[in-house]
Amino acid sequence: MCFEAKRLFRLALGPVLMLMSAVVMAAGAEVSQVNMRPGVTEVGKEIYDLHMIILWICTIIGVGVFGVMFYSIIYHRKSKGVVPATFHESTKVEIAWTIVPFFILIGMAVPATSTLLNIYDNDDADMDVLITGYQWKWKYEYLDENGENVTFFSNLRTPQNEIYNTESKGEHYLLEVDEPLVLPADTKVRFLVTANDVIHSWWVPDLAVKKDAIPGFINEAWTRTSQEGIYRGQCAELCGKDHGFMPIVVNVVSQGEYDEWLSGKQAEAAEIKELMAQTFTLDQLMERGKSVYDRSCLACHGANGEGGLGNAIANSAVATGDLGEHLEIGINGVPGTAMQAFGGQMNDVDMAAVITYQRNAFGNNMGDMVQPIDVYNHKKG
């Protein structure tokens, strides 16, 4: 009797937990840490509502099926002397369990189809943003009809001290970047998502966008929200050893703020063009080069050029060797290794500065200076 009671308890546990989960989830994302978030877009709310409808349908079916099963087990058990029926088929039952599931599936398919059509409606976008995944960062390019595109990379900003546990972790640990994607509110934004190296996945739950970034392919997605704020996401595809270090931050602002930000970015691009024609002093190159190194090189090559995930810069054969070879590695990378090609990720001014910095910092003291025009000529040659 004790064994039978335990068996019945285990059987009952499934539907009880299912019902409890449904009730907790129905209370909303504010009190549940296991449910989906409705997000801040109309599509996101549609997806959330569809999820809750399907969950309740599955819960009701589960409770009903288990209820009949428990009733049969308890009230028709052998210990009560019940003699089992000996029928083999029932036309009415066959018809019922064919027709009822059919209508249940139709009831689920109608709202699901409507939501899917809305998710894939990428037409009539107000602006386009090209998103390219790199190991391990994101590149954003605002596509302008007049060809005045704004392009920048978004890198992880979490300090290395937090990553290596020498400092306490911040509120947005591994979810903060140096350059967020900025979007205007009340604007339909179409994302064109691709990758430069391996498969990534651009995922921001609150914006109801998750799209794979595949080299050689361009996938489309879109979003629109009227709620200004900062929304965070991550790469959702295992893309390599630093997969967990390529977060996404989207800053939704008013149209006025967006226009001001865009003007600033366009002014930065114009400034870079002007800097391309200038000749810098060693001190200027070293100052700029250090900031570029800290942002793009430090994680692999170490704060003092001692190496780590990547080769050491201090006293290395590259940084103290032929300048042309050093430029070649910085611009085109090293195939088959973790050393990426930074020629398309850095502008020529930053490339000149960081190469100069590497050749004169960490005790290398080569005295070499690389100007932006040198980088430009090396690329062309």
Protein Blocks (a to p, Z undefined) as FASTA:
>chain_A
ZZmmmmmmmmmmmmmmmmmmmmmmmnojklpckbccebjafklmmmmmmmmmmmmmmmmm
mmmmmmmmmmmmmmmcfklopacdfbfbdfklmmmmmmmmmmmmmmmmmmmmmmmmmmmm
mghifbdcdddddddddddddddfklpacddddddfbdfklmnopaccdfkgoiacfbdc
dddehiacddddddfkbccddddfknopacdddehiacddddddfbecddddddfbdfbj
klmmmccddddddfklmmmmmmmmmmmmmmmmmmmmpccdfklmmmmmmmmmmmmmmmmn
ojnlnopjbccfehpaklmmcfklmmmmmmnopehiabdcfklmpcfklmmmmmmmmmmg
ghlonopacdfklmmmmmmZZ
